[in-house]
Amino acid sequence: MEGFELRVRLEAPSGHPVISSTWDELVHELNPQPTMSDLYGSVIRTTVPAGPFVFKTVMHPGLDVKQPTCITRGQVRPGAVATVTVRFWNRGGCSTVSGGGEG
């Protein structure tokens, strides 16, 4: 919509995908007619089994060259909530894990 594409894949401890989609598709599931604020500020919530997880993103920011796959690993304690934040540019890491996750 805004000239970029973000592919998102979240893998549970067993390696099976919990989420495997584009950001646009995930946001459209929340709001069929999303605004720019929705596209940039939506929060996707999903349940992941406790243990290690792998979060993979591939960003294609408009006219720029598609970035390589970014891999963020983390650990979710039982009953905890982890927040993964995606960054547009992978300088210093392309995503962060906070809260109930460790990574």
N, C-alpha and C positions, 0 to 999 in steps of 0.2 A: 504494500500500500504506500509506504513512504520511500520506496526505492531500496530497501534492504531485505535480506532474507536471513532468518535465524533458524537453523535446524537444531532440535533439542532431543536428547536421548538420555533417559535415566534408567540405570540398571540396578536391580536389587541384588542382595548378597549372592543369590543363586546364579546371577548373570542374565536372568530373563529381563526383558524391557518392561518397565512400569509405564514409561512415557516414551513414545517415538513418533515425533510429529514436527511440524513447523510451528513457530511462535504464533503466526497469524491464525492457524487452525485452532490452536489452544485458546486464544483470545476470542475467536468467533464462537466457540462453544459456550463461553461465559456471556457474550453479548453479540447477537447476530449482526448488529450494525454498530461496530465499535468506533469510538472517536479516537483521535490521536492520543489523548490522555489514556484511554484504555490500552492502546498498543504499547505505549511506553511505561505505563504504571500498573498493569494488571499483576495480580498475584495468583499463581496456579498452585493449588493445594492438592496433595495426593498422599495416600498412605503408603509407606515403604516399610518392609519388615526390618526389625532391629538388626544391626550389623553393618558391615561395610557396604558402601554404594559407590557407583561410578556415574558421574554426570558428564556427558559429552555434548559439546556445542560446536557448530560450524557457522560462522558468520560470513555473509556476503554483503558488505556494505555498499550497495548501489553500484557506482561505476568503478569502485576499487576492486582489486583482485580478491577473490575469495580467500579467506584466511584458512590456515590449516586447522584440523580438528583440535579442539582444546579439551583436555581431560582434567577433571577435578575429582579427586577421591575424598571420601569422608566416611565417618562412622556415626551411626545413630544409635544412641543408647535406648533400651526398652522404655517405652512411654514418653520419650523425649520428642521435641519438635526441632528440626533443623531447617534453617533458612539458607537457600542457595541464591545468590545474587549474580546475575550475568552482567558482564561489562561489555561495552561495545568494542573496545580495543584491548588486545591481550597484553599490553605492556604491564608488567608486574602481576600477571595472572589474569585469566579471562573470566573467572568467577570466584566467588568467595563463599565459605561455609561458616555459619555462625549459629549460636543457640545450642540445641541438643546434639549437634553433630560435631565431630572433631575431624580435622583433615590435614 
